[in-house]
Amino acid sequence: SEKKRLSSLFHAYDVDNSGRIEKTKFFTICQELHVSSQEAEGIFNRLDIDKDGTVTLEEFINYFKYLSDRKLYSG
């Protein structure tokens, strides 16, 4: 499923298993998903609600599932 795929992609970069990824890793994932770095910047800022410089698995999956449901990203 889409959720499973996004989850394994996230976990591949969450090397310390904290359930969070830093901005640099998020940008790398976005490159794999064919998202431009300019777009990635905007997405990251939207997802990093508590402004701690990280994105959680849940925030990540919810956002990309939302895009995929609206066909804004092809996966």
DSSP file (Angstrom, degrees, kcal/mol; ACC not computed):
  #  RESIDUE AA STRUCTURE BP1 BP2  ACC     N-H-->O    O-->H-N    N-H-->O    O-->H-N    TCO  KAPPA ALPHA  PHI   PSI    X-CA   Y-CA   Z-CA
    1    1 A S     >        0   0    0      0, 0.0     4,-2.2     0, 0.0     5,-0.2   0.000 360.0 360.0 360.0 164.4    0.0    0.0    0.0
    2    2 A E  H  >  +     0   0    0      1,-0.2     4,-2.6     2,-0.2     5,-0.2   0.899 360.0  53.0 -60.0 -43.2    1.0    3.6   -0.3
    3    3 A K  H  > S+     0   0    0      1,-0.2     4,-2.3     2,-0.2    -1,-0.2   0.899 109.3  48.9 -61.6 -42.2    1.2    4.0    3.4
    4    4 A K  H  > S+     0   0    0      2,-0.2     4,-2.5     1,-0.2    -1,-0.2   0.901 111.6  49.3 -64.5 -42.5    3.5    1.1    3.7
    5    5 A R  H  X S+     0   0    0     -4,-2.2     4,-2.0     2,-0.2    -2,-0.2   0.922 113.1  45.7 -64.4 -45.5    5.8    2.4    1.0
    6    6 A L  H  X S+     0   0    0     -4,-2.6     4,-2.5     1,-0.2    -1,-0.2   0.886 112.1  53.5 -64.6 -38.6    6.0    5.8    2.5
    7    7 A S  H  X S+     0   0    0     -4,-2.3     4,-2.6    -5,-0.2    -2,-0.2   0.917 109.7  45.6 -63.6 -45.1    6.6    4.3    5.9
    8    8 A S  H  X S+     0   0    0     -4,-2.5     4,-1.6     2,-0.2    -1,-0.2   0.856 111.9  52.6 -69.8 -32.4    9.5    2.2    4.7
    9    9 A L  H  X S+     0   0    0     -4,-2.0     4,-0.8    -5,-0.2    -2,-0.2   0.930 111.5  46.8 -63.9 -45.1   11.0    5.2    2.8
   10   10 A F  H >X S+     0   0    0     -4,-2.5     4,-1.4     1,-0.2     3,-1.2   0.936 111.7  50.2 -60.8 -48.2   10.8    7.2    6.0
   11   11 A H  H 3< S+     0   0    0     -4,-2.6    -1,-0.2     1,-0.3    -2,-0.2   0.781  99.8  65.0 -65.8 -26.9   12.3    4.4    8.1
   12   12 A A  H 3< S+     0   0    0     -4,-1.6    -1,-0.3     1,-0.2    -2,-0.2   0.817 112.9  34.6 -63.0 -29.1   15.2    4.1    5.7
   13   13 A Y  H << S+     0   0    0     -3,-1.2     2,-1.7    -4,-0.8    -2,-0.2   0.607  98.6  81.0-100.8 -15.7   16.2    7.6    6.6
   14   14 A D    ><  +     0   0    0     -4,-1.4     3,-1.9     1,-0.2    -1,-0.2  -0.522  57.8 164.7 -87.5  69.2   15.2    7.5   10.3
   15   15 A V  T 3  S+     0   0    0     -2,-1.7    -1,-0.2     1,-0.3     6,-0.1   0.775  70.7  48.4 -64.6 -29.8   18.5    5.7   11.2
   16   16 A D  T 3  S-     0   0    0     -3,-0.2    -1,-0.3     4,-0.2    -2,-0.1   0.363 106.4-126.0 -92.3   8.1   18.2    6.3   14.9
   17   17 A N    <   +     0   0    0     -3,-1.9    -2,-0.1    -6,-0.2    -3,-0.1   0.842  63.8 140.5  53.2  38.9   14.6    5.1   15.0
   18   18 A S        -     0   0    0      2,-0.4    -1,-0.1     1,-0.0     3,-0.1   0.623  68.7-119.6 -84.2 -12.9   13.5    8.3   16.7
   19   19 A G  S    S+     0   0    0      1,-0.3    38,-1.6    -5,-0.2     2,-0.3   0.579  86.9  88.5  82.2   8.9   10.3    8.5   14.6
   20   20 A R  E     -A   56   0A   0     36,-0.2     2,-0.4    37,-0.1    -2,-0.4  -0.975  60.0-155.4-136.7 149.6   11.5   11.8   13.3
   21   21 A I  E     -A   55   0A   0     34,-2.3    34,-2.1    -2,-0.3    -7,-0.1  -0.977  20.0-122.7-126.3 146.6   13.7   12.9   10.4
   22   22 A E  E  >  -A   54   0A   0     -2,-0.4     4,-2.4    32,-0.2    32,-0.2  -0.293  33.2-100.6 -79.2 167.0   15.7   16.1   10.0
   23   23 A K  H  > S+     0   0    0     30,-1.0     4,-2.5     1,-0.2     5,-0.2   0.875 119.8  54.6 -56.6 -43.4   15.3   18.6    7.2
   24   24 A T  H  > S+     0   0    0      1,-0.2     4,-1.6     2,-0.2    -1,-0.2   0.910 111.6  44.6 -62.0 -41.3   18.3   17.3    5.2
   25   25 A K  H  > S+     0   0    0      2,-0.2     4,-2.3     1,-0.2    -1,-0.2   0.882 110.5  54.9 -69.1 -37.7   17.0   13.7    5.2
   26   26 A F  H  X S+     0   0    0     -4,-2.4     4,-2.5     1,-0.2    -2,-0.2   0.912 106.6  51.7 -59.6 -42.9   13.5   15.0    4.3
   27   27 A F  H  X S+     0   0    0     -4,-2.5     4,-1.9     1,-0.2    -1,-0.2   0.887 108.1  52.0 -61.6 -39.5   15.0   16.8    1.3
   28   28 A T  H  X S+     0   0    0     -4,-1.6     4,-1.8     2,-0.2    -2,-0.2   0.920 109.9  48.4 -62.9 -44.5   16.7   13.6    0.2
   29   29 A I  H  X S+     0   0    0     -4,-2.3     4,-1.7     1,-0.2    -2,-0.2   0.921 108.9  54.1 -61.0 -43.9   13.4   11.7    0.4
   30   30 A C  H  <>S+     0   0    0     -4,-2.5     5,-3.1     1,-0.2    -1,-0.2   0.877 104.6  54.5 -59.6 -37.9   11.7   14.4   -1.6
   31   31 A Q  H ><5S+     0   0    0     -4,-1.9     3,-1.6     1,-0.2    -1,-0.2   0.922 107.3  50.7 -60.5 -43.0   14.3   14.1   -4.3
   32   32 A E  H 3<5S+     0   0    0     -4,-1.8    -1,-0.2     1,-0.3    -2,-0.2   0.827 110.5  49.4 -62.9 -31.3   13.4   10.4   -4.5
   33   33 A L  T 3<5S-     0   0    0     -4,-1.7    -1,-0.3    -5,-0.1    42,-0.3   0.299 119.5-113.0 -90.8   9.5    9.7   11.3   -4.8
   34   34 A H  T < 5 +     0   0    0     -3,-1.6     2,-0.5     1,-0.2    -3,-0.2   0.872  66.5 147.4  61.2  41.3   10.6   13.8   -7.6
   35   35 A V      < -     0   0    0     -5,-3.1    -1,-0.2    -8,-0.1    -2,-0.1  -0.922  50.1-117.8-105.0 130.7    9.7   16.8   -5.5
   36   36 A S     >  -     0   0    0     -2,-0.5     4,-2.9     1,-0.1     5,-0.2  -0.259  20.0-118.1 -65.9 154.6   11.8   20.0   -6.2
   37   37 A S  H  > S+     0   0    0      1,-0.2     4,-2.0     2,-0.2    -1,-0.1   0.828 116.1  54.9 -65.3 -30.1   13.9   21.4   -3.4
   38   38 A Q  H  > S+     0   0    0      2,-0.2     4,-1.5     1,-0.2    -1,-0.2   0.925 112.2  43.0 -65.8 -44.1   11.9   24.6   -3.5
   39   39 A E  H  > S+     0   0    0      1,-0.2     4,-2.6     2,-0.2    -2,-0.2   0.905 110.8  56.1 -65.1 -42.7    8.7   22.6   -3.0
   40   40 A A  H  X S+     0   0    0     -4,-2.9     4,-3.1     1,-0.2     5,-0.2   0.879 103.5  55.1 -58.7 -39.9   10.3   20.4   -0.4
   41   41 A E  H  X S+     0   0    0     -4,-2.0     4,-2.2     1,-0.2    -1,-0.2   0.933 110.4  44.7 -57.9 -48.5   11.2   23.6    1.6
   42   42 A G  H  X S+     0   0    0     -4,-1.5     4,-1.7     2,-0.2    -2,-0.2   0.895 114.3  49.0 -63.9 -42.0    7.5   24.7    1.6
   43   43 A I  H  X S+     0   0    0     -4,-2.6     4,-2.6     2,-0.2     5,-0.2   0.930 110.7  50.7 -63.5 -46.5    6.3   21.2    2.5
   44   44 A F  H  X S+     0   0    0     -4,-3.1     4,-2.8     1,-0.2    -2,-0.2   0.928 109.8  49.4 -59.1 -46.2    8.8   20.8    5.3
   45   45 A N  H  < S+     0   0    0     -4,-2.2    -1,-0.2     1,-0.2    -2,-0.2   0.849 112.5  48.6 -63.2 -33.8    7.8   24.2    6.8
   46   46 A R  H  < S+     0   0    0     -4,-1.7    -1,-0.2    -5,-0.2    -2,-0.2   0.878 116.1  43.1 -71.1 -38.6    4.1   23.2    6.7
   47   47 A L  H  < S+     0   0    0     -4,-2.6     2,-2.5     1,-0.2     3,-0.2   0.821  95.1  77.4 -79.2 -31.4    4.8   19.8    8.3
   48   48 A D    ><  +     0   0    0     -4,-2.8     3,-1.3    -5,-0.2    -1,-0.2  -0.448  58.4 163.6 -80.4  71.2    7.2   20.9   11.0
   49   49 A I  T 3  S+     0   0    0     -2,-2.5    -1,-0.2     1,-0.3    -2,-0.1   0.870  72.7  44.6 -62.0 -41.8    4.3   22.3   13.1
   50   50 A D  T 3  S-     0   0    0     -3,-0.2    -1,-0.3     4,-0.2    -2,-0.1   0.425 104.7-130.6 -86.0   3.7    6.3   22.5   16.3
   51   51 A K    <   +     0   0    0     -3,-1.3    -2,-0.1    -6,-0.1    -3,-0.1   0.840  64.3 134.6  54.0  40.6    9.2   24.1   14.5
   52   52 A D  S    S-     0   0    0      2,-0.3    -1,-0.1     0, 0.0     3,-0.1   0.349  78.6-106.1 -98.7   6.6   11.8   21.8   16.0
   53   53 A G  S    S+     0   0    0      1,-0.3   -30,-1.0    -5,-0.1     2,-0.3   0.610  89.7  91.5  82.5  11.6   13.5   21.1   12.6
   54   54 A T  E     -A   22   0A   0    -32,-0.2     2,-0.4   -31,-0.1    -2,-0.3  -0.920  61.1-143.5-134.7 162.6   12.1   17.6   12.3
   55   55 A V  E     -A   21   0A   0    -34,-2.1   -34,-2.3    -2,-0.3     2,-0.1  -0.983  21.3-132.5-124.3 137.1    9.1   15.9   10.7
   56   56 A T  E  >  -A   20   0A   0     -2,-0.4     4,-2.5    -9,-0.2   -36,-0.2  -0.470  23.1-112.7 -86.4 161.4    7.4   12.9   12.3
   57   57 A L  H  > S+     0   0    0    -38,-1.6     4,-3.0     1,-0.2     5,-0.3   0.911 117.8  51.8 -55.6 -45.5    6.4    9.7   10.5
   58   58 A E  H  > S+     0   0    0    -39,-0.2     4,-2.6     1,-0.2     5,-0.2   0.916 110.4  46.7 -61.8 -45.5    2.7   10.5   11.0
   59   59 A E  H  > S+     0   0    0      2,-0.2     4,-2.1     1,-0.2    -1,-0.2   0.920 114.2  49.7 -61.3 -43.8    3.1   14.0    9.6
   60   60 A F  H  X S+     0   0    0     -4,-2.5     4,-2.2     2,-0.2     5,-0.2   0.943 114.2  42.4 -60.6 -52.7    5.1   12.7    6.6
   61   61 A I  H  X S+     0   0    0     -4,-3.0     4,-2.6     1,-0.2     5,-0.3   0.926 113.1  52.5 -64.1 -46.2    2.6    9.9    5.7
   62   62 A N  H  X S+     0   0    0     -4,-2.6     4,-2.0    -5,-0.3    -1,-0.2   0.902 111.4  47.3 -58.0 -41.9   -0.5   12.0    6.2
   63   63 A Y  H  X S+     0   0    0     -4,-2.1     4,-2.2    -5,-0.2    -1,-0.2   0.950 115.2  42.2 -67.1 -49.3    0.9   14.7    3.9
   64   64 A F  H  X S+     0   0    0     -4,-2.2     4,-2.3     1,-0.2    -1,-0.2   0.816 114.2  52.1 -72.0 -28.0    2.0   12.5    1.0
   65   65 A K  H  X S+     0   0    0     -4,-2.6     4,-2.9    -5,-0.2    -1,-0.2   0.903 108.7  52.1 -68.2 -40.7   -1.2   10.3    1.3
   66   66 A Y  H  X S+     0   0    0     -4,-2.0     4,-1.3    -5,-0.3    -2,-0.2   0.922 112.1  45.2 -58.9 -46.1   -3.2   13.6    1.1
   67   67 A L  H  <>S+     0   0    0     -4,-2.2     5,-2.9     1,-0.2     6,-0.7   0.925 113.5  49.7 -62.9 -44.9   -1.2   14.6   -2.1
   68   68 A S  H ><5S+     0   0    0     -4,-2.3     3,-1.4     1,-0.2    -2,-0.2   0.888 107.1  54.2 -65.0 -40.2   -1.6   11.1   -3.6
   69   69 A D  H 3<5S+     0   0    0     -4,-2.9    -1,-0.2     1,-0.3    -2,-0.2   0.821 113.1  44.0 -62.1 -30.7   -5.4   11.1   -2.9
   70   70 A R  T 3<5S-     0   0    0     -4,-1.3    -1,-0.3    -3,-0.2    -2,-0.2   0.311 113.0-121.2 -97.0   7.7   -5.6   14.3   -4.8
   71   71 A K  T < 5S+     0   0    0     -3,-1.4    -3,-0.2     2,-0.2     3,-0.1   0.781  75.7 128.1  59.1  30.1   -3.4   13.1   -7.6
   72   72 A L  S   <S+     0   0    0     -5,-2.9     2,-0.4     1,-0.2    -4,-0.2   0.589  74.6  34.8 -89.7 -11.8   -0.9   16.0   -6.9
   73   73 A Y  S    S-     0   0    0     -6,-0.7    -1,-0.2    -9,-0.1    -2,-0.2  -0.992  71.7-149.4-142.9 136.3    1.9   13.5   -6.6
   74   74 A S              0   0    0     -2,-0.4    -1,-0.1   -41,-0.2    -2,-0.0   0.662 360.0 360.0 -85.4 -16.5    2.2   10.4   -8.7
   75   75 A G              0   0    0    -42,-0.3    -1,-0.1   -41,-0.0   -41,-0.1   0.519 360.0 360.0  68.1 360.0    4.1    8.3   -6.2
